[in-house]
Amino acid sequence: MTLTALQVKNAKPGDKLRDGGGLRLDVDRSGNKSWVFRFTSPITGRERWMGLGPLRDVTLA
């Protein structure tokens, strides 16, 4: 399921909204929203997380 602009706008502190394909929107306790990407390392084969930036800099579009 992909995220909609309304879901992103209405996200509350503590939410972790998944967009599919490893992309997730995290909302911290203060209400700051940021994007993270989950992937498998091609070298170690382990799950890794990479921050992509805050919502104000990286929009849903």
JOTAVEN-V110932 format. One record per residue. N is the residue number from 0. PHI is phi in degrees with one decimal (none if undefined). PSI is psi in radians with two decimals (NA if undefined). D_LAST is the distance of its C-alpha to the last C-alpha in Angstrom with 2 decimals. Layout:
N:PHI:PSI:D_LAST  N:PHI:PSI:D_LAST
This chain:
0:none:2.34:15.30  1:-94.2:2.63:11.54  2:-76.3:2.61:10.34  3:-107.0:2.83:9.76  4:-60.4:-0.61:8.76  5:-67.5:-0.71:12.58  6:-63.2:-0.72:13.29  7:-64.6:-0.79:11.29  8:-61.6:-0.69:13.08  9:-89.5:0.06:16.33  10:-61.6:2.39:16.45  11:-107.3:2.79:19.92  12:-51.6:2.34:21.65  13:93.7:-0.20:22.43  14:-71.3:2.57:19.63  15:-133.8:1.71:18.14  16:-98.8:2.16:15.43  17:-92.5:2.43:14.90  18:-107.8:-0.16:12.01  19:99.0:2.72:14.36  20:67.1:0.31:15.26  21:95.0:-0.09:16.12  22:-86.0:2.36:12.89  23:-143.1:2.50:13.81  24:-102.9:2.09:13.10  25:-105.6:2.41:16.51  26:-118.1:2.10:17.93  27:-81.1:3.14:21.21  28:-60.3:-0.50:24.32  29:-84.9:-0.10:23.50  30:93.3:0.06:20.17  31:-72.0:2.35:18.14  32:-109.9:2.34:14.87  33:-144.2:2.70:13.98  34:-96.7:2.43:12.41  35:-132.8:2.63:15.10  36:-124.8:2.23:15.54  37:-100.5:2.31:18.81  38:-149.2:2.94:20.63  39:-102.7:2.22:24.24  40:-64.0:2.25:25.97  41:-71.5:-0.30:27.47  42:-89.1:-0.87:30.45  43:-98.3:-0.33:31.45  44:77.3:0.13:29.84  45:-92.0:2.69:28.85  46:-69.6:2.37:25.71  47:-132.2:2.71:23.72  48:-123.1:2.36:20.88  49:-127.2:2.19:18.77  50:-74.5:2.33:16.98  51:-104.0:-0.24:13.70  52:126.1:2.95:13.78  53:-74.8:2.75:13.43  54:-58.7:-0.60:10.56  55:-64.6:-0.45:11.73  56:-98.6:-0.54:11.22  57:-123.2:1.78:8.22  58:-81.0:2.96:5.36  59:-63.0:-0.64:3.81  60:-62.6:NA:0.00
